């Protein structure tokens, strides 16, 4: 919801959507669903377009809060493995690491995708702005362990979430959300 914190990384510091995406996009809706997909070193790290459309904007950066190097994603993997909640506890990589954020738009919807690199990666491969992509088409790559966050606006409350916490998803095969009537 607008102005609501997404999570607290440490010491009760609230993290908001713009902190995670670094898009600085005034059109970014403030109400919707955020789905985080953590990829372990044994997962495939090609990222696929959640909708067909055009890549309208890409922001590839190290966030201002970065210390110049990526943080390790070990906490996320151990939190998930041992079912320690909240899963993002101790995961400062969510706000410090290199990221590439995209806006993918079609005639019905705009979605926001953020790739986050692990400490050992230092390489996010991105497409160019203005490129058309089909749903399920590879649009980028993060080498080794990483995370992809998908934000889908849902101002009208029509989205149905198809996954739950700890669901293992397969890129281009498993649906994450569906637009309801």
Residue, then its C-alpha position, 0 to 999 in steps of 0.5 A: x500500500x502507498x507509504x507502507x514499508x516493505x520490510x525492515x532489514x536491521x535496527x527497524x529501518x523501514x525499506x520502501x519500494x523505491x529503495x529496492x528498485x532505484x528507478x526514480x519513476x514518478x509513474x510507479x504506482x504505490x499499491x500492488x504485489x511484490x514477489x521476490x525470487x531468490x535463486x541459489x547457485x544451482x538455479x538457472x539465472x536467465x530471467x524471463x519477461x513476466x508479460x509481453x511488451x516493450x522494455x520502457x526503461x532500464x536503470x542499472x546501478x549500484x545504489x547510493x547506499x552501496x559500500x562499493x561492493x556487493x554483499x553476500x546473499x548467504x543469509x537469504x539462503x540460510x534463512x530459507x533453508x532453515x525457515x527463519x523468519x522474516x526471510x529478509x532478516x540480515x539480508x542487507x544485499x537487498x538495498x546495497x547490491x548492484x541492481x538492474x530495474x526494468x519497466x516492461x509495458x504493454x497496452x494493459x499493464x506495466x510491471x517492474x522487474x529488479x535483478x539483484x546481484x550476489x557478492x560473487x557475481x558483479x555481472x548483470x546482463x541487460x537488454x536495451x531500452x525500447x526492445x519488444x519482448x514476448x512473455x517468457x522470453x529471456x530479457x536478462x541474465x545474472x551470473x550465479x546466486x542472485x534475486x529477482x523482484x517483480x512488482x505488479x501494480x494492483x490498484x483495483x485489487x484484481x490480482x490473484x497471487x499464484x505462489x506462496x512463500x518458499x515456492x520453488x518456481x521455474x522461469x517461463x513455466x510457473x505463473x506468479x500472478x494472474x489478473x482476475x475479472 
